[in-house]
Amino acid sequence: MTNLTIGAALEDPDTSVDLDARRFNRHTFWVGQSGSGKTYALGVVLEQLLLHTELPMLILDPNGDFTRLPETRASAGVVDADRMAELDIRVFRSGAGEGERLHVRYVDLAPASKAAVLQMDPIADAEEYNALLHEERDAHTFDGRDMLPGLRASGDPARVRLANRMENLQVLEWALWSRGAGSVVDVIEERPRATVLDLGGFEHPAEPKVAALAVLEHLWAHREERRPVLIVIDEAHNLCSPNPETAIERALTEQLVQIAAEGRKFGLWLLLSTQRPTKIHPNVLSQCDNLALMRVNAPRDLAELAEVFGFASEDAIRRSADFVQGQALFAGGFIAAPTFVQMGERITEEAGGDVKVPLRVEG
């Protein structure tokens, strides 16, 4: 068994607490309200997985908190720092941040997802939808510079309406599209040890969700290859809502529900991190066999956790309301018994974080 040391027992600081790395072949739910230390603590576990397993990770990172994962702290031990330096960790940025750009190809999306991007119903907008399906373009191009004139010059009313829809929605202007450049999907196919997708810098609110949908659809389409990957979704309520409103959100939630229900046998394992369990689709939450619980105060959330995760006692779950920053309850398949933990120190740099209030310096 490979043990991942994540911290010390809350009641006995001299006793280390380990997780069983083998049991990350089940879905994991990580929850803690703002200020509980959830993201920092999640980094502790991801670092241990990187150091002591060969499990590839895909990290969907809406706040850019893991974009510095390749950088070790000065306080890190030499052995750990050298090991981290050897790992293939790829970071793809949205917005103005430096680094590799996060792009996907529109043509790689499933037909239903293409229609969702264009807010198109296959029945109500049947002619436009059919025109889209038969639009023969370079497989790497989704660009208004020649697409819109070409559609309009065709003289086909359905293709003209399709051009108007694209222009009105301004989807061809999204920074997400590769426009002949590479797609992050191609990199994920190579299975680096960690692929971090910084989703927070896009201008259009649908772009991060389409980016996530593109990579999840790809992994699901190739599931029969049975190449394991841990899919880490920070702030998972943004991608897996119990009440998706748009067509893109519904497609994304449906894909995650499918992975939660059937993905384990194909090596597609979820680690979902969020502030509130009630904001996660119940068909995904109920499939999680591992629980990491940090401070949660809301009675409704505590009741939900006690009902779903019966392998931890209700008293243990309710104790989380009194946790201070960095304290957690771990329970489920990846630990021998429910255990209260003081999380250990990070060895890599944490990006993001709260903005501090500027204080006046008394002179």
C-alpha positions in Angstrom: 0.0 0.0 0.0 1.2 3.5 -0.8 0.5 5.9 2.0 0.0 9.6 1.4 0.9 11.6 4.6 -1.4 14.6 4.7 -1.0 15.9 8.3 -1.3 14.9 11.9 -4.1 13.6 14.1 -6.0 16.4 15.7 -5.9 14.8 19.1 -2.3 13.6 18.8 0.0 15.9 16.9 2.8 13.3 17.1 0.8 10.8 15.0 0.8 11.3 11.3 -2.3 10.6 9.2 -2.1 8.8 5.9 -4.5 8.2 3.0 -4.5 5.0 0.9 -3.5 6.1 -2.6 -5.1 3.1 -4.1 -8.5 4.2 -3.0 -8.5 7.3 -5.2 -10.0 4.9 -7.7 -13.3 6.0 -6.3 -14.9 9.4 -6.4 -14.0 11.9 -3.7 -16.0 14.8 -2.3 -14.1 17.7 -0.7 -16.1 20.3 1.1 -15.5 23.3 3.3 -16.9 26.8 3.5 -14.9 29.9 2.6 -12.0 30.5 4.9 -11.7 26.8 6.0 -8.4 26.3 4.2 -10.1 24.0 1.6 -8.0 24.9 -1.4 -4.7 24.9 0.5 -5.5 21.5 2.0 -6.5 20.1 -1.3 -3.1 21.1 -2.6 -1.5 19.1 0.1 -3.2 15.9 -1.1 -2.6 16.6 -4.8 1.1 17.1 -4.0 1.3 13.8 -2.3 -0.4 12.1 -5.2 2.1 13.6 -7.5 5.1 12.6 -5.4 4.0 9.0 -4.6 1.9 7.7 -7.5 1.9 7.8 -11.2 -1.7 8.8 -11.5 -2.3 11.6 -14.1 -4.5 14.5 -13.0 -6.7 16.9 -14.8 -7.3 20.0 -12.6 -10.2 22.3 -13.6 -9.2 25.5 -11.8 -11.7 28.4 -11.9 -9.8 30.7 -9.7 -6.2 30.0 -10.8 -5.3 28.6 -7.4 -3.2 25.7 -8.8 -1.4 27.6 -11.6 1.8 27.6 -9.5 1.7 23.9 -8.9 5.1 23.4 -10.7 6.8 25.8 -8.3 8.2 24.4 -5.0 8.6 26.5 -1.9 11.9 27.3 -0.4 10.8 25.4 2.7 10.3 22.2 0.7 12.7 19.3 1.3 15.4 18.7 -1.3 14.1 15.2 -2.2 10.5 16.5 -2.7 11.7 19.6 -4.6 13.8 17.5 -6.9 11.0 15.0 -7.5 8.5 17.8 -8.3 11.0 19.3 -10.7 11.1 16.1 -12.7 7.3 15.9 -13.2 5.5 16.9 -16.3 3.1 19.5 -15.1 1.4 21.6 -17.7 -0.5 24.8 -17.0 -2.9 26.4 -19.5 -4.0 29.9 -18.9 -7.0 31.9 -19.9 -7.1 35.7 -19.8 -4.0 37.8 -19.6 -1.8 35.5 -17.5 1.5 34.4 -18.9 2.0 30.8 -20.2 0.4 28.4 -22.6 -3.0 29.5 -23.9 -6.1 27.4 -23.1 -7.7 26.6 -26.4 -10.1 23.9 -27.6 -11.6 23.1 -31.1 -15.2 23.7 -31.7 -15.3 20.9 -34.2 -14.2 18.4 -31.5 -17.5 19.0 -29.5 -20.3 16.5 -29.8 -23.2 17.7 -32.1 -25.4 18.4 -29.1 -22.7 20.5 -27.5 -22.1 22.4 -30.7 -25.8 23.2 -30.8 -25.7 24.2 -27.1 -22.9 26.7 -27.8 -25.1 28.3 -30.5 -28.3 28.1 -28.3 -29.8 26.0 -31.0 -32.6 23.4 -30.6 -32.3 20.5 -33.0 -36.0 20.4 -33.5 -37.1 24.1 -33.2 -34.1 25.2 -35.3 -34.0 22.1 -37.5 -32.9 23.8 -40.7 -30.1 25.8 -39.1 -29.0 22.7 -37.1 -28.8 20.7 -40.3 -26.8 23.4 -42.0 -24.4 23.4 -39.2 -23.9 19.6 -39.3 -23.2 19.8 -43.0 -20.9 22.8 -42.9 -17.7 21.5 -44.3 -14.8 23.5 -42.9 -11.2 22.9 -42.0 -11.3 20.7 -39.0 -9.2 23.1 -37.0 -11.1 26.3 -37.9 -14.0 28.1 -36.2 -13.4 31.7 -37.2 -15.6 34.5 -38.4 -13.1 36.0 -40.8 -14.1 33.6 -43.6 -16.9 31.5 -42.1 -19.6 34.2 -42.0 -19.0 35.6 -45.5 -19.0 32.0 -46.8 -22.3 31.1 -45.2 -23.9 34.3 -46.4 -22.6 33.9 -49.9 -24.2 30.5 -50.2 -27.6 31.9 -50.8 -29.1 29.1 -48.6 -31.6 30.8 -46.2 -30.7 28.3 -43.4 -27.0 29.0 -43.7 -27.7 32.7 -43.7 -29.7 32.4 -40.5 -26.8 30.3 -39.1 -24.4 33.1 -39.9 -26.6 35.7 -38.3 -26.9 33.5 -35.2 -23.2 33.2 -34.9 -22.6 36.9 -35.3 -25.4 37.9 -32.9 -24.1 35.6 -30.2 -20.5 36.6 -30.9 -19.3 33.0 -30.3 -16.8 33.2 -33.1 -15.0 35.9 -31.1 -14.4 33.8 -28.0 -10.7 33.5 -27.0 -11.3 29.8 -26.2 -11.2 28.6 -29.8 -7.9 27.3 -31.2 -8.3 28.8 -34.7 -5.8 26.4 -36.1 -3.6 26.2 -33.0 -3.4 23.2 -30.8 -6.1 22.1 -28.4 -5.6 21.3 -24.7 -7.4 18.0 -25.5 -4.3 16.9 -27.5 -2.1 17.5 -24.4 -4.5 15.6 -22.1 -4.4 12.7 -24.5 -0.6 12.5 -23.8 -1.4 12.2 -20.0 1.0 14.5 -18.4 1.3 14.0 -14.6 -0.9 17.1 -14.1 -2.7 19.3 -16.5 -4.0 22.5 -14.9 -6.7 24.4 -16.8 -7.0 28.0 -15.5 -10.7 28.7 -16.3 -11.1 32.1 -14.6 -9.8 34.5 -17.2 -12.3 34.2 -20.0 -14.6 37.1 -20.8 -17.7 35.2 -21.7 -19.3 33.3 -18.8 -19.9 30.2 -21.0 -16.3 29.8 -22.1 -15.0 28.0 -19.0 -17.9 25.6 -19.1 -17.4 24.9 -22.8 -13.7 24.3 -22.1 -14.6 21.8 -19.3 -17.2 20.2 -21.5 -14.7 19.7 -24.4 -12.1 17.8 -22.2 -14.7 15.8 -20.3 -16.4 14.7 -23.6 -13.0 13.7 -24.9 -12.2 11.6 -21.9 -15.6 9.9 -22.0 -15.4 9.2 -25.8 -12.0 7.4 -25.1 -13.1 5.7 -21.9 -12.7 2.2 -23.4 -8.9 2.8 -23.5 -9.0 2.6 -19.7 -6.2 5.1 -19.1 -6.7 6.3 -15.5 -7.0 10.0 -14.8 -8.1 11.9 -11.6 -10.4 14.7 -12.6 -10.1 17.4 -10.0 -12.8 20.1 -10.1 -12.3 23.0 -7.8 -15.4 25.1 -7.0 -17.4 22.2 -8.6 -20.7 23.9 -8.0 -19.9 26.1 -11.1 -19.9 23.0 -13.3 -22.2 20.5 -11.7 -25.2 22.3 -10.4 -28.4 20.5 -9.3 -30.3 23.0 -11.4 -28.5 23.8 -14.6 -30.1 26.6 -16.5 -28.5 26.9 -19.9 -28.1 24.2 -22.6 -24.3 24.3 -22.0 -24.8 23.8 -18.2 -27.2 20.9 -18.8 -24.7 19.2 -21.2 -21.9 19.6 -18.7 -23.9 18.3 -15.8 -25.2 15.4 -17.8 -21.6 14.5 -18.7 -20.5 14.6 -15.1 -23.5 12.6 -13.9 -22.5 9.9 -16.5 -18.9 9.9 -15.4 -19.9 9.7 -11.7 -22.2 6.8 -12.4 -20.1 4.8 -14.9 -16.6 6.3 -15.1 -14.9 4.4 -12.2 -14.6 1.1 -14.2 -12.9 3.0 -17.0 -10.4 4.8 -14.8 -12.2 8.2 -14.8 -12.2 9.2 -11.2 -13.6 12.5 -9.8 -12.4 14.7 -7.0 -15.0 17.4 -6.5 -14.3 20.4 -4.2 -16.9 22.9 -3.2 -18.2 25.1 -0.4 -21.7 23.5 -0.1 -22.9 20.0 -0.8 -26.4 21.2 -1.7 -25.0 23.0 -4.7 -23.8 19.7 -6.3 -26.1 17.6 -8.4 -27.3 14.8 -6.1 -26.6 12.0 -8.7 -23.0 13.0 -8.6 -22.7 13.5 -4.8 -24.3 10.1 -4.1 -21.5 8.4 -6.1 -18.7 9.6 -3.9 -17.1 7.0 -1.6 -14.4 9.3 0.0 -15.1 12.4 2.1 -12.8 15.3 3.1 -14.8 17.7 5.3 -13.5 21.0 6.5 -15.4 23.7 8.4 -19.1 23.8 7.5 -21.6 25.7 9.6 -24.9 25.6 7.7 -27.3 23.1 9.3 -28.8 22.1 6.0 -25.4 21.3 4.6 -24.5 19.2 7.7 -27.7 17.3 7.4 -27.1 16.6 3.7 -23.6 15.3 4.5 -24.8 13.1 7.3 -27.5 11.6 5.0 -25.2 11.0 2.0 -22.0 9.9 3.8 -23.3 7.3 6.2 -19.8 5.9 6.8 -19.1 9.0 9.0 -21.3 9.5 12.1 -23.6 12.4 12.4 -21.7 13.6 15.5 -18.4 13.5 13.6 -19.8 15.5 10.7 -21.5 18.1 13.0 -18.1 18.6 14.8 -16.9 20.3 11.6 -18.8 23.4 12.5 -16.2 24.0 15.2 -13.1 23.4 13.0 -10.6 26.2 12.7 -8.7 26.8 9.5 -6.8 23.7 8.3 -8.7 21.1 10.3 -10.6 18.4 8.5 -12.4 15.1 8.9 -11.4 12.3 6.5 -13.7 9.3 6.0 -14.5 6.6 3.5 -12.5 4.2 1.5 -9.2 6.1 1.4 -8.7 6.0 5.2 -9.0 3.1 7.7 -11.5 4.9 10.0 -13.0 8.4 10.2 -10.2 10.6 11.4 -9.8 14.2 12.5 -6.7 15.8 10.9 -4.7 19.0 11.2 -3.5 19.4 7.6 0.2 19.6 6.9 2.3 22.2 5.0 2.3 22.7 1.2 5.5 22.1 -0.7 4.4 24.0 -3.8 3.3 27.6 -4.2 -0.4 28.5 -3.8 -1.7 31.0 -6.3 -4.8 33.0 -5.9 -5.8 33.7 -2.3 -7.8 36.5 -0.7 -7.1 40.1 -1.4 -6.1 41.8 1.9 -7.7 45.0 3.2 -5.3 47.9 2.9 -4.6 49.2 6.4 -3.4 52.6 7.4 0.1 52.8 8.8 0.2 54.9 11.9 3.2 57.2 11.8 
